[in-house]
Amino acid sequence: MKREETIKKRDVFNDLIKNGHYVKNNYFVLYSSFKEDDGIKYGIAISKKVGKAYLRNRLKRQVRAIIDNNRNLFQNKHNYIIMIRKSCSEVKFKVLEQSLIELLTR
């Protein structure tokens, strides 16, 4: 995931969460919305309740790897926010990958 593809601003996050379409499962909540300009933007959110910093960073790295491996499943001209739930800390990478792919295909 490139730096230009990330969403960092709080107001963009809040607007997308408030007005975007969402789907969820046991491990993730995926928000998406249409945008005018070309390209795809991603944001990853994780709560401090999930665990210590090393665990949160590991989960974010795993989600970025899933995004890089499955770029064809994301629609062009959309913003996405992936919220990682606490139950992600207890499962393996393959389960996380299958779970996120399932959300993207809904």
C-alpha positions as CSV (number, residue, x, y, z in Angstrom):
1,M,0.0,0.0,0.0
2,K,1.5,3.3,-1.1
3,R,1.5,6.4,1.0
4,E,-0.7,8.3,-1.5
5,E,-3.4,5.6,-1.1
6,T,-3.9,6.1,2.7
7,I,-6.5,8.1,4.5
8,K,-5.0,9.9,7.5
9,K,-7.3,12.9,8.2
10,R,-9.8,12.6,11.1
11,D,-12.6,14.4,9.3
12,V,-12.3,12.1,6.2
13,F,-12.5,9.1,8.5
14,N,-15.5,10.5,10.5
15,D,-17.4,11.5,7.3
16,L,-16.8,8.0,5.7
17,I,-18.0,6.3,8.9
18,K,-21.0,8.5,9.3
19,N,-22.2,8.5,5.6
20,G,-20.6,5.3,4.1
21,H,-22.0,1.9,3.5
22,Y,-20.7,-0.8,5.8
23,V,-20.5,-4.6,6.1
24,K,-19.2,-6.5,9.1
25,N,-18.2,-9.9,10.4
26,N,-16.5,-11.2,13.5
27,Y,-13.1,-9.8,12.6
28,F,-13.6,-6.6,10.6
29,V,-16.0,-3.7,9.9
30,L,-15.5,-2.4,6.3
31,Y,-16.8,1.1,5.4
32,S,-16.9,2.2,1.8
33,S,-18.1,5.2,-0.2
34,F,-17.9,6.5,-3.7
35,K,-15.6,9.4,-4.5
36,E,-15.3,11.7,-7.4
37,D,-11.6,11.5,-8.3
38,D,-9.9,8.4,-9.7
39,G,-8.1,5.8,-7.6
40,I,-8.6,3.9,-4.4
41,K,-7.9,5.2,-0.8
42,Y,-7.6,3.0,2.3
43,G,-7.7,3.7,6.0
44,I,-7.0,1.2,8.8
45,A,-8.4,1.8,12.3
46,I,-7.8,-0.3,15.4
47,S,-8.7,0.5,19.0
48,K,-6.2,0.5,21.9
49,K,-8.5,-2.0,23.6
50,V,-7.3,-4.7,21.1
51,G,-3.9,-5.0,22.8
52,K,-0.4,-3.5,23.2
53,A,1.2,-1.5,20.4
54,Y,3.2,-4.4,19.0
55,L,0.0,-6.4,18.5
56,R,-1.9,-3.5,16.9
57,N,1.0,-2.8,14.6
58,R,1.3,-6.5,13.6
59,L,-2.4,-6.6,12.8
60,K,-2.2,-3.4,10.7
61,R,0.8,-4.9,8.8
62,Q,-1.2,-8.1,8.1
63,V,-4.2,-6.1,6.8
64,R,-1.9,-4.0,4.5
65,A,-0.5,-7.3,3.1
66,I,-4.0,-8.6,2.5
67,I,-4.8,-5.3,0.7
68,D,-1.7,-5.6,-1.5
69,N,-2.4,-9.2,-2.4
70,N,-6.0,-8.6,-3.3
71,R,-6.1,-5.2,-5.0
72,N,-8.4,-6.6,-7.8
73,L,-11.3,-7.0,-5.3
74,F,-11.4,-3.3,-4.5
75,Q,-13.6,-1.1,-6.7
76,N,-12.0,2.0,-8.4
77,K,-13.2,5.5,-7.3
78,H,-13.9,4.3,-3.7
79,N,-12.6,5.1,-0.2
80,Y,-12.4,2.2,2.2
81,I,-11.9,2.1,6.0
82,I,-11.1,-1.2,7.6
83,M,-11.8,-1.4,11.3
84,I,-10.0,-4.2,13.0
85,R,-11.9,-5.9,15.9
86,K,-10.5,-7.4,19.0
87,S,-11.1,-11.0,17.9
88,C,-8.5,-10.6,15.2
89,S,-5.7,-11.0,17.7
90,E,-6.6,-14.6,18.3
91,V,-6.6,-16.0,14.8
92,K,-4.1,-16.8,12.1
93,F,-3.3,-14.8,8.9
94,K,-5.2,-17.1,6.5
95,V,-8.4,-16.8,8.5
96,L,-8.0,-13.0,8.5
97,E,-7.4,-13.0,4.8
98,Q,-10.5,-15.2,4.0
99,S,-12.6,-13.0,6.3
100,L,-11.6,-9.7,4.6
101,I,-12.0,-11.2,1.1
102,E,-15.5,-12.4,2.1
103,L,-16.4,-8.8,3.2
104,L,-15.1,-7.4,-0.1
105,T,-17.2,-9.7,-2.2
106,R,-20.4,-8.8,-0.4
